[in-house]
Amino acid sequence: MPPLRSKNHNIGMMKKTLPILILNGPNLNMLGVREAKIYGKASLKELEALCRKTATSLKLKADCRQSNSEGELVSWVQESRKTHSGIIINAGGYSHTSVALLDALLLSDLPVLEVHISNIYNREKFRHSSYVSKAARGVIAGLGIDGYAYALQAMATWLKAG
């Protein structure tokens, strides 16, 4: 995975940060079983291990959570305002439907990065629009679970910059 900055970019100089909340929405608990041609063969457990390993290498901590419940995702986002430094979110199907999740993300006042394992713009038309994108500084789509590692790199860069 290529660095976002030169090799001289020293993440170790970053001030102490709170954990990064990594949220996965509905059906992502079925990774490794669900439509491998679209989502790959990695399980949610493997995805979370990648996130923790990447976060540690960036001197961050990953707080990985998954829920099939929109309300639970909204509650976690609301709570994150005081307990986390940023949010990386793959809201799954709620990306395309949840105004409540959008409102919570905007209220969080944290840097938000949206991630999708598949390229949502190369799929059904209804997937081309995301409410989550309206709250996100950036979107990573179509890079498989590696997209989460890239998202953590971007988050580390943003947090270092202040």
C-alpha positions as protocol buffer text, in pm:
chain_id: "A"
residue {
  index: 1
  type: MET
  ca { x: 0 y: 0 z: 0 }
}
residue {
  index: 2
  type: PRO
  ca { x: 164 y: 329 z: -110 }
}
residue {
  index: 3
  type: PRO
  ca { x: 206 y: 611 z: 143 }
}
residue {
  index: 4
  type: LEU
  ca { x: -7 y: 921 z: 104 }
}
residue {
  index: 5
  type: ARG
  ca { x: 300 y: 1140 z: 158 }
}
residue {
  index: 6
  type: SER
  ca { x: 675 y: 1107 z: 117 }
}
residue {
  index: 7
  type: LYS
  ca { x: 874 y: 866 z: 333 }
}
residue {
  index: 8
  type: ASN
  ca { x: 981 y: 1164 z: 543 }
}
residue {
  index: 9
  type: HIS
  ca { x: 621 y: 1222 z: 653 }
}
residue {
  index: 10
  type: ASN
  ca { x: 648 y: 1141 z: 1024 }
}
residue {
  index: 11
  type: ILE
  ca { x: 316 y: 1030 z: 1170 }
}
residue {
  index: 12
  type: GLY
  ca { x: 499 y: 973 z: 1500 }
}
residue {
  index: 13
  type: MET
  ca { x: 503 y: 1350 z: 1555 }
}
residue {
  index: 14
  type: MET
  ca { x: 121 y: 1353 z: 1577 }
}
residue {
  index: 15
  type: LYS
  ca { x: -21 y: 1472 z: 1908 }
}
residue {
  index: 16
  type: LYS
  ca { x: -199 y: 1211 z: 2117 }
}
residue {
  index: 17
  type: THR
  ca { x: -530 y: 1125 z: 1957 }
}
residue {
  index: 18
  type: LEU
  ca { x: -840 y: 940 z: 2063 }
}
residue {
  index: 19
  type: PRO
  ca { x: -937 y: 618 z: 1879 }
}
residue {
  index: 20
  type: ILE
  ca { x: -1072 y: 622 z: 1526 }
}
residue {
  index: 21
  type: LEU
  ca { x: -1427 y: 488 z: 1510 }
}
residue {
  index: 22
  type: ILE
  ca { x: -1456 y: 240 z: 1223 }
}
residue {
  index: 23
  type: LEU
  ca { x: -1822 y: 164 z: 1157 }
}
residue {
  index: 24
  type: ASN
  ca { x: -1960 y: -106 z: 931 }
}
residue {
  index: 25
  type: GLY
  ca { x: -2330 y: -115 z: 857 }
}
residue {
  index: 26
  type: PRO
  ca { x: -2584 y: -377 z: 760 }
}
residue {
  index: 27
  type: ASN
  ca { x: -2478 y: -706 z: 606 }
}
residue {
  index: 28
  type: LEU
  ca { x: -2107 y: -635 z: 645 }
}
residue {
  index: 29
  type: ASN
  ca { x: -2106 y: -902 z: 916 }
}
residue {
  index: 30
  type: MET
  ca { x: -2156 y: -1142 z: 623 }
}
residue {
  index: 31
  type: LEU
  ca { x: -1827 y: -1055 z: 450 }
}
residue {
  index: 32
  type: GLY
  ca { x: -1653 y: -1367 z: 326 }
}
residue {
  index: 33
  type: VAL
  ca { x: -1992 y: -1532 z: 268 }
}
residue {
  index: 34
  type: ARG
  ca { x: -2185 y: -1265 z: 79 }
}
residue {
  index: 35
  type: GLU
  ca { x: -2126 y: -1223 z: -297 }
}
residue {
  index: 36
  type: ALA
  ca { x: -1751 y: -1285 z: -305 }
}
residue {
  index: 37
  type: LYS
  ca { x: -1728 y: -1154 z: -664 }
}
residue {
  index: 38
  type: ILE
  ca { x: -1837 y: -812 z: -537 }
}
residue {
  index: 39
  type: TYR
  ca { x: -1708 y: -801 z: -178 }
}
residue {
  index: 40
  type: GLY
  ca { x: -1413 y: -1041 z: -186 }
}
residue {
  index: 41
  type: LYS
  ca { x: -1339 y: -1339 z: 34 }
}
residue {
  index: 42
  type: ALA
  ca { x: -1216 y: -1161 z: 349 }
}
residue {
  index: 43
  type: SER
  ca { x: -1434 y: -1183 z: 657 }
}
residue {
  index: 44
  type: LEU
  ca { x: -1531 y: -894 z: 884 }
}
residue {
  index: 45
  type: LYS
  ca { x: -1285 y: -1034 z: 1140 }
}
residue {
  index: 46
  type: GLU
  ca { x: -1004 y: -1014 z: 881 }
}
residue {
  index: 47
  type: LEU
  ca { x: -1109 y: -661 z: 782 }
}
residue {
  index: 48
  type: GLU
  ca { x: -1100 y: -552 z: 1149 }
}
residue {
  index: 49
  type: ALA
  ca { x: -758 y: -714 z: 1196 }
}
residue {
  index: 50
  type: LEU
  ca { x: -629 y: -516 z: 895 }
}
residue {
  index: 51
  type: CYS
  ca { x: -770 y: -196 z: 1046 }
}
residue {
  index: 52
  type: ARG
  ca { x: -610 y: -258 z: 1385 }
}
residue {
  index: 53
  type: LYS
  ca { x: -273 y: -346 z: 1232 }
}
residue {
  index: 54
  type: THR
  ca { x: -277 y: -41 z: 1004 }
}
residue {
  index: 55
  type: ALA
  ca { x: -389 y: 190 z: 1284 }
}
residue {
  index: 56
  type: THR
  ca { x: -110 y: 65 z: 1511 }
}
residue {
  index: 57
  type: SER
  ca { x: 148 y: 125 z: 1238 }
}
residue {
  index: 58
  type: LEU
  ca { x: 19 y: 485 z: 1215 }
}
residue {
  index: 59
  type: LYS
  ca { x: 25 y: 532 z: 1594 }
}
residue {
  index: 60
  type: LEU
  ca { x: -355 y: 528 z: 1603 }
}
residue {
  index: 61
  type: LYS
  ca { x: -610 y: 300 z: 1766 }
}
residue {
  index: 62
  type: ALA
  ca { x: -898 y: 148 z: 1570 }
}
residue {
  index: 63
  type: ASP
  ca { x: -1233 y: 100 z: 1744 }
}
residue {
  index: 64
  type: CYS
  ca { x: -1413 y: -136 z: 1503 }
}
residue {
  index: 65
  type: ARG
  ca { x: -1788 y: -188 z: 1528 }
}
residue {
  index: 66
  type: GLN
  ca { x: -2058 y: -340 z: 1309 }
}
residue {
  index: 67
  type: SER
  ca { x: -2436 y: -320 z: 1333 }
}
residue {
  index: 68
  type: ASN
  ca { x: -2732 y: -407 z: 1118 }
}
residue {
  index: 69
  type: SER
  ca { x: -2934 y: -146 z: 1312 }
}
residue {
  index: 70
  type: GLU
  ca { x: -2955 y: 212 z: 1188 }
}
residue {
  index: 71
  type: GLY
  ca { x: -3035 y: 341 z: 1538 }
}
residue {
  index: 72
  type: GLU
  ca { x: -2730 y: 175 z: 1689 }
}
residue {
  index: 73
  type: LEU
  ca { x: -2503 y: 326 z: 1423 }
}
residue {
  index: 74
  type: VAL
  ca { x: -2655 y: 671 z: 1488 }
}
residue {
  index: 75
  type: SER
  ca { x: -2603 y: 630 z: 1865 }
}
residue {
  index: 76
  type: TRP
  ca { x: -2238 y: 531 z: 1818 }
}
residue {
  index: 77
  type: VAL
  ca { x: -2179 y: 835 z: 1595 }
}
residue {
  index: 78
  type: GLN
  ca { x: -2343 y: 1064 z: 1850 }
}
residue {
  index: 79
  type: GLU
  ca { x: -2132 y: 921 z: 2135 }
}
residue {
  index: 80
  type: SER
  ca { x: -1812 y: 954 z: 1930 }
}
residue {
  index: 81
  type: ARG
  ca { x: -1806 y: 1334 z: 1960 }
}
residue {
  index: 82
  type: LYS
  ca { x: -1626 y: 1309 z: 2295 }
}
residue {
  index: 83
  type: THR
  ca { x: -1456 y: 972 z: 2265 }
}
residue {
  index: 84
  type: HIS
  ca { x: -1297 y: 956 z: 1919 }
}
residue {
  index: 85
  type: SER
  ca { x: -1077 y: 1163 z: 1686 }
}
residue {
  index: 86
  type: GLY
  ca { x: -1243 y: 1065 z: 1358 }
}
residue {
  index: 87
  type: ILE
  ca { x: -1488 y: 831 z: 1186 }
}
residue {
  index: 88
  type: ILE
  ca { x: -1436 y: 588 z: 900 }
}
residue {
  index: 89
  type: ILE
  ca { x: -1769 y: 450 z: 789 }
}
residue {
  index: 90
  type: ASN
  ca { x: -1908 y: 196 z: 547 }
}
residue {
  index: 91
  type: ALA
  ca { x: -2277 y: 238 z: 613 }
}
residue {
  index: 92
  type: GLY
  ca { x: -2369 y: -32 z: 361 }
}
residue {
  index: 93
  type: GLY
  ca { x: -2724 y: 11 z: 237 }
}
residue {
  index: 94
  type: TYR
  ca { x: -2784 y: 295 z: 484 }
}
residue {
  index: 95
  type: SER
  ca { x: -2543 y: 506 z: 277 }
}
residue {
  index: 96
  type: HIS
  ca { x: -2821 y: 548 z: 22 }
}
residue {
  index: 97
  type: THR
  ca { x: -3118 y: 591 z: 257 }
}
residue {
  index: 98
  type: SER
  ca { x: -3030 y: 731 z: 599 }
}
residue {
  index: 99
  type: VAL
  ca { x: -3085 y: 1099 z: 661 }
}
residue {
  index: 100
  type: ALA
  ca { x: -3061 y: 1019 z: 1034 }
}
residue {
  index: 101
  type: LEU
  ca { x: -2707 y: 887 z: 990 }
}
residue {
  index: 102
  type: LEU
  ca { x: -2615 y: 1193 z: 780 }
}
residue {
  index: 103
  type: ASP
  ca { x: -2745 y: 1425 z: 1054 }
}
residue {
  index: 104
  type: ALA
  ca { x: -2550 y: 1238 z: 1323 }
}
residue {
  index: 105
  type: LEU
  ca { x: -2229 y: 1251 z: 1118 }
}
residue {
  index: 106
  type: LEU
  ca { x: -2268 y: 1625 z: 1061 }
}
residue {
  index: 107
  type: LEU
  ca { x: -2335 y: 1678 z: 1432 }
}
residue {
  index: 108
  type: SER
  ca { x: -2025 y: 1480 z: 1530 }
}
residue {
  index: 109
  type: ASP
  ca { x: -1797 y: 1761 z: 1413 }
}
residue {
  index: 110
  type: LEU
  ca { x: -1529 y: 1495 z: 1347 }
}
residue {
  index: 111
  type: PRO
  ca { x: -1343 y: 1421 z: 1025 }
}
residue {
  index: 112
  type: VAL
  ca { x: -1542 y: 1153 z: 839 }
}
residue {
  index: 113
  type: LEU
  ca { x: -1421 y: 926 z: 561 }
}
residue {
  index: 114
  type: GLU
  ca { x: -1665 y: 706 z: 370 }
}
residue {
  index: 115
  type: VAL
  ca { x: -1544 y: 365 z: 251 }
}
residue {
  index: 116
  type: HIS
  ca { x: -1707 y: 110 z: 21 }
}
residue {
  index: 117
  type: ILE
  ca { x: -1550 y: -225 z: -59 }
}
residue {
  index: 118
  type: SER
  ca { x: -1709 y: -232 z: -404 }
}
residue {
  index: 119
  type: ASN
  ca { x: -1720 y: 48 z: -659 }
}
residue {
  index: 120
  type: ILE
  ca { x: -2070 y: 181 z: -589 }
}
residue {
  index: 121
  type: TYR
  ca { x: -2057 y: 384 z: -913 }
}
residue {
  index: 122
  type: ASN
  ca { x: -2016 y: 66 z: -1118 }
}
residue {
  index: 123
  type: ARG
  ca { x: -2326 y: -96 z: -969 }
}
residue {
  index: 124
  type: GLU
  ca { x: -2701 y: -38 z: -962 }
}
residue {
  index: 125
  type: LYS
  ca { x: -2804 y: 324 z: -1013 }
}
residue {
  index: 126
  type: PHE
  ca { x: -2960 y: 356 z: -664 }
}
residue {
  index: 127
  type: ARG
  ca { x: -2615 y: 295 z: -513 }
}
residue {
  index: 128
  type: HIS
  ca { x: -2463 y: 596 z: -693 }
}
residue {
  index: 129
  type: SER
  ca { x: -2603 y: 842 z: -439 }
}
residue {
  index: 130
  type: SER
  ca { x: -2487 y: 848 z: -76 }
}
residue {
  index: 131
  type: TYR
  ca { x: -2614 y: 1059 z: 211 }
}
residue {
  index: 132
  type: VAL
  ca { x: -2296 y: 973 z: 403 }
}
residue {
  index: 133
  type: SER
  ca { x: -2089 y: 1142 z: 131 }
}
residue {
  index: 134
  type: LYS
  ca { x: -2247 y: 1476 z: 222 }
}
residue {
  index: 135
  type: ALA
  ca { x: -2077 y: 1455 z: 565 }
}
residue {
  index: 136
  type: ALA
  ca { x: -1749 y: 1299 z: 447 }
}
residue {
  index: 137
  type: ARG
  ca { x: -1423 y: 1473 z: 361 }
}
residue {
  index: 138
  type: GLY
  ca { x: -1355 y: 1195 z: 116 }
}
residue {
  index: 139
  type: VAL
  ca { x: -1482 y: 869 z: -31 }
}
residue {
  index: 140
  type: ILE
  ca { x: -1284 y: 554 z: -108 }
}
residue {
  index: 141
  type: ALA
  ca { x: -1470 y: 299 z: -320 }
}
residue {
  index: 142
  type: GLY
  ca { x: -1381 y: -13 z: -513 }
}
residue {
  index: 143
  type: LEU
  ca { x: -1047 y: -98 z: -352 }
}
residue {
  index: 144
  type: GLY
  ca { x: -1171 y: -393 z: -148 }
}
residue {
  index: 145
  type: ILE
  ca { x: -1084 y: -406 z: 220 }
}
residue {
  index: 146
  type: ASP
  ca { x: -757 y: -224 z: 144 }
}
residue {
  index: 147
  type: GLY
  ca { x: -972 y: 88 z: 117 }
}
residue {
  index: 148
  type: TYR
  ca { x: -994 y: 87 z: 497 }
}
residue {
  index: 149
  type: ALA
  ca { x: -614 y: 95 z: 526 }
}
residue {
  index: 150
  type: TYR
  ca { x: -600 y: 389 z: 285 }
}
residue {
  index: 151
  type: ALA
  ca { x: -872 y: 561 z: 486 }
}
residue {
  index: 152
  type: LEU
  ca { x: -666 y: 522 z: 804 }
}
residue {
  index: 153
  type: GLN
  ca { x: -363 y: 670 z: 626 }
}
residue {
  index: 154
  type: ALA
  ca { x: -571 y: 971 z: 520 }
}
residue {
  index: 155
  type: MET
  ca { x: -714 y: 1010 z: 870 }
}
residue {
  index: 156
  type: ALA
  ca { x: -364 y: 1005 z: 1022 }
}
residue {
  index: 157
  type: THR
  ca { x: -255 y: 1275 z: 778 }
}
residue {
  index: 158
  type: TRP
  ca { x: -556 y: 1492 z: 860 }
}
residue {
  index: 159
  type: LEU
  ca { x: -512 y: 1454 z: 1235 }
}
residue {
  index: 160
  type: LYS
  ca { x: -145 y: 1541 z: 1214 }
}
residue {
  index: 161
  type: ALA
  ca { x: -225 y: 1854 z: 1014 }
}
residue {
  index: 162
  type: GLY
  ca { x: -475 y: 1954 z: 1282 }
}
